[in-house]
Amino acid sequence: MREGRVVAWPVAPGGRVAKGAPVVIIESEKAEVEVEATASGVLRHVYVAEGETVPCGTLLAAITDTADEPFDADAFRRAHDRPEPVAPPPAAPAGPPAPGGAIRRGGPPITPAARARARQLGVDAAEVPGTGPGGRVTREDVDAWAERRRALVPVAPGVALEVAARGTGDPVLLLPGFGADAAVFARQAPALAERWRVLGVNPRGVGLSDAPVAERYDPSVLAADAAALVAEPAHVVGASLGAAVALEMALAHPERVRSLVLITPFVDADPRLLAVVDGWCRLAAEAGPETLARALLPWLFSRAYLADARARERTVRGLAASAARIPAATLARTAAGMRAWSGSRRGALGRVAIPTLVIAAGEDLLTPGGAAIAAAIPGARAVLVPDAGHAVGLEAPDAVNAALLAHLGG
């Protein structure tokens, strides 16, 4: 062992430690080791933070007898820190890069076996969501991630999307909204799959879908991705920002759209929507998925739904799971695309020549203009779900499903 990674400090600085008790957990290439305290006292100072990799011999922490005895952390480091030099690894033979890119430092905690498996499969371990204790990535997580990556559908050069398919028949594309994945249609997909082939699309950067580096992900680009998924006209269902993508698909790729459903749509992002999206991006970068989910609840659901504690907590768990699959960088690129698109199709609604259904929600705080959009699209039909919020498909699935089945069946 020439270097190690600090996995965890079971005791916070200032806490009491006992001689022989675990004080730090170190990870090598092959195992995790609990390092025992060499003396009883107070963990006075930590020199290496969790997640850092350092050479053997590096000073990790200092223990003093009491919390108030004189102690100079810098002087102690100068006197005791003598890391061993680490020889560079032998150069690898030249050849093509491994699929999935190089292994990155950082990301979620990962077991040594999972790290070795990721190298073997050419998987970027920092992208793998963990299901172990504390979100730790296991070998099984790496294997499952690699298997799902192999099932991605190419839509553009260097871009492949994660698509959940079920059922048989004519295709139905489900396009989720901002900060959501295809799981947002969990209450609609089973009902639709009884008659059609349902394709739940995770857009660029969501879940396993590729996230090419770009200043923004425009709805027009996302619409081109969606159009590339089908070789025949499809029923296209979009929710919120997904409705903007569906509308773009109907305007730019009408030959791929058989019918159109716009759930809580917008063509102009008003200040409230933009403010919520900005806060969404900020929280995703600075807080955990559960905190983000709880902050979003009041904007997505009706008063009556929020009053039901069991439904509220169940929804928090679902939203948090979804949020964990969408990196902050993806949100930022998608938000930039939404801002650039806002207002650009205001005058184009009259050119939509595809059977269209608009589903609006009576307590929608974010996109309340569904009825006006329906009125601007020739022949469009509008359905209002009066006592539901913006996430109407989750809150009132029976009403949404009935409208969908009637429209697609017709």
N, C-alpha and C positions, 0 to 999 in steps of 0.2 A: 504494500500500500504506500503510495507516494503522496497522495492528496485525499482529502475527504470533504464531504458537504455537510454543513450543519443543518440537520433536519428540524430539530426542535429544542427549546429550552423549557423543560417541565416546570422550572422555578423561575419566576420573574426576578429581575434585579431588585435587590432589597429584601428578598424573601429568605427565610431560614432554610439551610440545608443540613443534612446529617451525613456524617462520614459513612461511606459505603452505599449511600442512596444515589439513584440516577440523577445526574445534574445536567447532562446534555446527550442528545442522540446524534450520532455521526453516521453518515452513509458512505461506504466505499463502493467500488464497482460491483461487489458481490453480496454485500450484507449491510444491515443496519446494526450498529453497536451502541448499547447504553454505556456511557462513560460515568463511572461512579465518582462522587466527590472524595477528594483525598483528605478532607478534614471537615469537621463540623463548624458552622458559623453562618455568615451572611453572604449571599451572592452579591458582591459589592459592585462589580462592573462586568459587562459583557463586551468583548472586543470584536466578535464575529457574529453578525446577525444571521437569523434563520434564512436558509437558501443560498448562502455564500459558500463557495468552494475554495479551500486554502491548502497550502502544502503542509505536510506533517511537520510538527515542531512549532507551528504557529500558536501564539498565546491566544487562548479562547476566552478566558474569564479569570477573575480574581475573587477569592474568598477571604474575608477578614473575620476575626473573632467576633467583633461587634459592629453595629451599624454606625457608631459615632467615633471610632478611632481614626486618627489622621490617615489619609490615603490620597496619593497623587497618581491618578490613572495613567497619565502620560509618562511619568518617571518610571512607573512599574513596567509599562510596556517596553521602554528603552532598555530596562535591565533584564527582562526575561523573554522577550520575543525573539526567537532564533529559528525561523522557518528553514527547512531544508530545501535546497533548489530542486525543482522538478525538471527532469530531462524531457525534452520534447518527444512525442511519439514518433516512431518511424514513419517516413512518408509512405502514403498509400500509393499503389500503382495507379497510373493514369487510366481514366475510363469515364464513362457517362455517369452523371450524378444519379444517386439512388432515387427511386420514385418517392414523392412526398417531401423531398428536400432534406436538409441537414437537421440534426437534432439541435434544438435551441436550449440554452440555459433558461432558467426561470419557469414560469407556468405553474401548474398545479403540482403538489407533492407527488412523487412517483416512487414505487418500490424498485429496488435494484433489478429484480427479475423482469419487471415491466420495461425498465430502461434498456436492458439487454435485448429484449424481444423487439422493442421499437427500432433499435439499430439493425437487427436482423432483417426486419421487414421494410426498412427504409421509411419508417413513419416518423413524422414530426411529433415527438412526445409532448411538446408544449401545447398541441392542439387537441389532445385526447381528453375528453371529460372523464373524471374519475368517479367510480361508484363505491370505493372503499371508505374506511373510516376517515372522517375529516375531508372527504373529497379526494382521497389518494387514488392515483391511477394504478390499477393492477394489470397483471399480464393478460387477464381475461378482457379487460377494457381495451388494451392494445389490439388483441386479436379481433374483437368485435368491430373496432374502428376500421381496421384494415379491410375486413370483409365488406363493410358498408361502402368504403371508398371505391372498391372494385365495381360496385353497382351504379356508380354515378353515370349520368347521361350527358354526353358532350353536346353543347349548344353553340359554341363559338371557339375560335382558336385559343387553346389554353384554358378554357372555361367549361366545367362540367357541373351539373346540378344534382342535388339529392332529390329524388322524386319517389314518393310513396304511392304505389299503384295497387288497386284492388278492383274486383268486379270485371265484367265483360260487357261489350257493346260499344256504342259510339263514345268517343272520349269526352270527359268533363274535366276541365282544368280548374283547380282551386288555387287562387292567388292570395296569400295572406297580406295583412297590412303592415304598417311600420312597427318594427320591433317584435314581430310575431313570426312563428314558423307555421308549417302546415297543420300542426296540432290544433290550431285555433278553429279548424273545421271538424274537430273530433265528433261533434254531434250531428254533422251533416253527411260526412263521408259514408257511414254505414247505410244510411237510407238511400243515398244516391247509387251506391254500388249494387243495389238489388236490380237495377235496370241498365246502368252504364258502367263504362270503365273509368274509374275515378283516379285522377293524377293530382296528388297533393304536392305542390311545388315549394321547395325551399329556395328563395332567390339567392343571388350572389352574396356570399359571406355568411349565410344563415345555415346553422347545422354543419353538415359536411360539404356543402356546396363551396366551390372555389371562390376565393375572395381576391381577385386581381387588384393590384395597387392602382388606384385612380383617385382623382380629386372628388368625384361624386359618382353615384349610381343613379342615372337618370331613369325615370319611368319608361322612356322610349327604348333604352337599352334593355331594361328588364322585360319589356314587351317583346322585343326581338328574341330574347332568350326563350320566353314562353312559346312563341310561335314556332321556334325550332324543335320543340318537343313533340309536335304533332304533324303528321303527313296528310291529314284530312281535316275538314272543318270540325271544330270542337265547340261544345258549350263552354263558355268562359265565365267563371264566377269569381269576382274580386271583392274584397272587403277593405274599406277605407283606402289606404294608399294602394292596396291591391286592386281596388276599383279604378284608380287612376291608370294603373298598368293595363287593366282589362280594356279601358276606354282607348288607350293608345293602341292596343292590339287591334281593336275594331276599326280604328282610323287608318293605321299604317299597314295592317295585314288583314284586311277584311276577308280575304280568301280562306283564312284559317279560322274564322269565327262563324259558327252556325247560329248561336244565340248568345245574348249578353245579360249578365246579372250584376248589378252594381249595388253592393250593400254599404249603407252609410257613406256614400261617395262625396267627393268635393272636386271642384275645379279651381277654386281660389282658397288657399290656406289662410284663414283669418288669424289675427294676432293671438287669440287664445290657443288655437291649435299649434302655432309656431312656438309659443311660450312653453306649452306642455312638452313639445318635442325637444326643445332646448334643455329643459330640466331632465327629461328622460335620458338624453345623451350624457349630461353631467353626472347623474346618479349612476348610470351604468359604468362610468369610468372610475367613480370614487366609492361606491357602496356595493354591497352584496346583492345577489338576485332577489332575496326575500325582501330586503329593504326597498328595492325598486318596485317590486310587485305591490307592496302595501301602499307606496306613494301613488301608484297609478290607479288603484281601485276606485277612488271617488270620481275620476274622470271617465271611467269606462262603463260604470254600472249605475242602475237607478237607485233611488232611495230605498225602495222596498227590498231590492236584492241585497243592499248593504246592511239592512236591518236583520237579515237572516245570518246569524253567527256561523252556523255550520256551512252554509253555502259560501260565505265570505272566506272562511279558512280553507275550504277545499279549493276555491279559486286562487287564493294566494299560492298554494302549493303548485298548481298548474302553471300559473304565470311565472313563478320563480324558475320552474324547470325549463320553460320556454326561454326566459331571459338568459339563463346560463348557456344557451346554445347560440347566442348572438353577441359577438364581440363589440366592444365600444367603437372600434374603428369602422365596423360595418354600419352601425347606427349613424355615425358622423357622415359617412359617404352617402347613405340613403337620405338623411336629412338635407344635405346639400343638393341632392338631386330633386327632392321634393320642392325646395325653395325655388330652384331654377325653373321647374315645370309649372309652378303655381301661376294661374292666369293665362297660360299659353294656349289653352284649348277652350277658352270661354266662348269664342265665336265659332267653334267647329262642331258643336253638339248637333246642329241642324243637318250635318252631313252624315250622321250615323244612320245607316240604312239596314240595320240588323235588328231583329226582334229583341226588345230590351225590357227588362224588369228592373225597377229601382225599389230597394227595400230601405225604408227610413225608420228611425226610432224616435218616439215622442220625447224621451229624456236625453237625447244625444247632445252633449255639451260641446263636442269637438267639431262635428260636421253636420250642422242642422239644416243644410240647404238641399236635402235630397229631393223634395217636392219640386223645387225650381229646376233642378237638373232633368227630372222626368218630363216636365212641361216643355223643355227645350229640345228634347230628342223626339223626332217624329214617330208617332205611334207607340211611344213607351208607356208602360203601365206602372203605376206606383202602388206600393203596399206600405201602410204605416203600422208599425207595432207600437201602440201608444205608451205602454208602461215599461219600456226598456231603454237602456242606455246605449252608448256607442258600440259596445261589444254585444250586439243584439243576437248574434248567432250562438253565443255562449249562454246568454241570459234567457232568451226566449226561443229555444231550438225548435219547438213544435210549430210555432207560427212561421219561422223562417223555412223550415223543411216543407211545410204545406205549400208555401208560395213557390219554392224552388221546383218541387215536383210538378205542380200545375203548369209552370212556365216551360220547363224543359220537356214535359210530356206533350205540350201543345205544339 
